C-alpha cells in the first residue's frame, strides 16, 4: 500500500506536467495558425481594397 501511495504523486505530477506541455504546444500551434490567418486576411483585404 505504501509503495502505491509513493508512486501516485509522481504519476500525478507527470500527468500535470504532460497536460501543461500539451496545452502549451496547442497554444503555440494556435498562435502560429492565427498569425498566418491574420497575415492572409490582411493580404486579401489589401488586395480587395486596392482597386478602390
ChimeraX commands (.cxc) that place a marker at each C-alpha (Angstrom):
marker #1 position 0.00,0.00,0.00 radius 0.5
marker #1 position 2.80,2.43,0.91 radius 0.5
marker #1 position 4.52,1.82,-2.42 radius 0.5
marker #1 position 1.29,2.62,-4.24 radius 0.5
marker #1 position 0.93,5.87,-2.28 radius 0.5
marker #1 position 4.52,6.77,-3.07 radius 0.5
marker #1 position 4.01,6.13,-6.77 radius 0.5
marker #1 position 0.77,8.07,-7.06 radius 0.5
marker #1 position 2.04,11.65,-6.54 radius 0.5
marker #1 position 4.82,11.27,-9.11 radius 0.5
marker #1 position 2.31,9.95,-11.65 radius 0.5
marker #1 position 0.04,12.90,-10.87 radius 0.5
marker #1 position 2.97,15.29,-11.31 radius 0.5
marker #1 position 3.79,13.64,-14.61 radius 0.5
marker #1 position 0.18,13.92,-15.79 radius 0.5
marker #1 position 0.06,17.57,-14.74 radius 0.5
marker #1 position 3.37,18.26,-16.50 radius 0.5
marker #1 position 2.21,16.41,-19.60 radius 0.5
marker #1 position -1.10,18.28,-19.74 radius 0.5
marker #1 position 0.71,21.61,-19.26 radius 0.5
marker #1 position 3.13,20.68,-22.05 radius 0.5
marker #1 position 0.24,19.72,-24.36 radius 0.5
marker #1 position -1.64,22.94,-23.55 radius 0.5
marker #1 position 1.49,25.00,-24.26 radius 0.5
marker #1 position 2.08,23.18,-27.56 radius 0.5
marker #1 position -1.56,23.75,-28.59 radius 0.5
marker #1 position -1.26,27.44,-27.65 radius 0.5
marker #1 position 1.89,27.78,-29.76 radius 0.5
marker #1 position 0.22,26.00,-32.70 radius 0.5
marker #1 position -2.96,28.08,-32.47 radius 0.5
marker #1 position -0.90,31.26,-32.19 radius 0.5
marker #1 position 1.07,30.41,-35.32 radius 0.5
marker #1 position -2.09,29.45,-37.22 radius 0.5
marker #1 position -3.94,32.63,-36.19 radius 0.5
marker #1 position -0.90,34.73,-37.13 radius 0.5
marker #1 position -0.85,33.08,-40.56 radius 0.5
marker #1 position -4.59,33.61,-40.97 radius 0.5
marker #1 position -4.25,37.26,-39.93 radius 0.5
marker #1 position -1.48,37.75,-42.49 radius 0.5
marker #1 position -3.60,36.12,-45.18 radius 0.5
marker #1 position -6.63,38.17,-44.14 radius 0.5
marker #1 position -4.58,41.37,-44.28 radius 0.5
marker #1 position -3.26,40.44,-47.73 radius 0.5
marker #1 position -6.75,39.64,-49.02 radius 0.5
marker #1 position -8.16,42.85,-47.54 radius 0.5
marker #1 position -5.34,44.86,-49.11 radius 0.5
marker #1 position -5.98,43.18,-52.47 radius 0.5
marker #1 position -9.72,43.88,-52.20 radius 0.5
marker #1 position -9.25,47.49,-51.12 radius 0.5
marker #1 position -6.51,48.25,-53.66 radius 0.5
marker #1 position -8.87,48.96,-56.63 radius 0.5
marker #1 position -10.85,51.47,-54.55 radius 0.5
marker link #1:1,2 radius 0.2
marker link #1:2,3 radius 0.2
marker link #1:3,4 radius 0.2
marker link #1:4,5 radius 0.2
marker link #1:5,6 radius 0.2
marker link #1:6,7 radius 0.2
marker link #1:7,8 radius 0.2
marker link #1:8,9 radius 0.2
marker link #1:9,10 radius 0.2
marker link #1:10,11 radius 0.2
marker link #1:11,12 radius 0.2
marker link #1:12,13 radius 0.2
marker link #1:13,14 radius 0.2
marker link #1:14,15 radius 0.2
marker link #1:15,16 radius 0.2
marker link #1:16,17 radius 0.2
marker link #1:17,18 radius 0.2
marker link #1:18,19 radius 0.2
marker link #1:19,20 radius 0.2
marker link #1:20,21 radius 0.2
marker link #1:21,22 radius 0.2
marker link #1:22,23 radius 0.2
marker link #1:23,24 radius 0.2
marker link #1:24,25 radius 0.2
marker link #1:25,26 radius 0.2
marker link #1:26,27 radius 0.2
marker link #1:27,28 radius 0.2
marker link #1:28,29 radius 0.2
marker link #1:29,30 radius 0.2
marker link #1:30,31 radius 0.2
marker link #1:31,32 radius 0.2
marker link #1:32,33 radius 0.2
marker link #1:33,34 radius 0.2
marker link #1:34,35 radius 0.2
marker link #1:35,36 radius 0.2
marker link #1:36,37 radius 0.2
marker link #1:37,38 radius 0.2
marker link #1:38,39 radius 0.2
marker link #1:39,40 radius 0.2
marker link #1:40,41 radius 0.2
marker link #1:41,42 radius 0.2
marker link #1:42,43 radius 0.2
marker link #1:43,44 radius 0.2
marker link #1:44,45 radius 0.2
marker link #1:45,46 radius 0.2
marker link #1:46,47 radius 0.2
marker link #1:47,48 radius 0.2
marker link #1:48,49 radius 0.2
marker link #1:49,50 radius 0.2
marker link #1:50,51 radius 0.2
marker link #1:51,52 radius 0.2
view
